[in-house]
């Protein structure tokens, strides 16, 4: 008998995340925090998470 239950990430319905490990959008979340971006208010925003990351990286690089 296990003393501890497996740690399932806690989240709320309506919160959207982008999993960088599986390269997919998830509601909930499903994956650990180290593997995801979010939460986002809509599925569409989560779907474009990597684009937003690229834009921010370009902005930060331009500041240096």
C-alpha positions in Angstrom: 0.0 0.0 0.0 1.4 3.4 -1.0 1.7 6.0 1.6 1.5 8.9 -0.8 -0.7 9.4 -3.9 0.9 10.4 -7.1 1.1 14.2 -7.4 -1.2 15.3 -10.2 -0.9 18.9 -11.0 -3.9 20.9 -9.7 -5.7 23.3 -11.9 -9.1 24.8 -12.6 -11.3 24.2 -15.6 -11.1 27.1 -17.9 -7.3 27.6 -17.3 -5.3 26.7 -20.3 -1.6 25.7 -20.5 0.9 24.9 -23.1 3.1 21.8 -22.4 6.6 22.3 -23.8 7.4 18.6 -23.3 4.5 17.2 -25.3 4.0 20.4 -27.5 0.3 20.5 -26.8 -2.4 22.6 -25.2 -4.0 21.3 -22.1 -6.8 22.4 -19.8 -6.3 21.8 -16.2 -3.2 21.4 -16.3 -2.1 17.9 -17.0 1.7 18.2 -16.8 4.1 19.4 -14.1 4.8 23.1 -13.8 8.4 22.6 -15.0 7.0 21.5 -18.4 4.4 24.1 -19.1 3.6 27.8 -19.7 0.4 29.3 -18.3 -2.2 29.7 -17.2 -3.8 31.5 -20.1 -7.4 32.6 -20.1 -8.3 31.0 -23.5 -7.3 28.0 -25.5 -6.2 30.3 -28.4 -3.7 32.2 -26.2 -2.2 28.9 -25.0 -2.0 27.7 -28.6 0.2 30.7 -29.4 2.4 30.5 -26.3 5.6 29.6 -28.2 5.1 32.5 -30.6 4.8 34.9 -27.7 7.9 33.4 -26.1 9.8 34.0 -29.4 8.6 37.6 -29.5 9.7 38.3 -25.9 13.1 36.7 -26.5 13.6 39.0 -29.5 12.6 42.1 -27.5 15.0 41.1 -24.7 17.8 40.5 -27.2 17.2 43.9 -28.7 17.5 45.5 -25.3 21.0 44.1 -24.7 
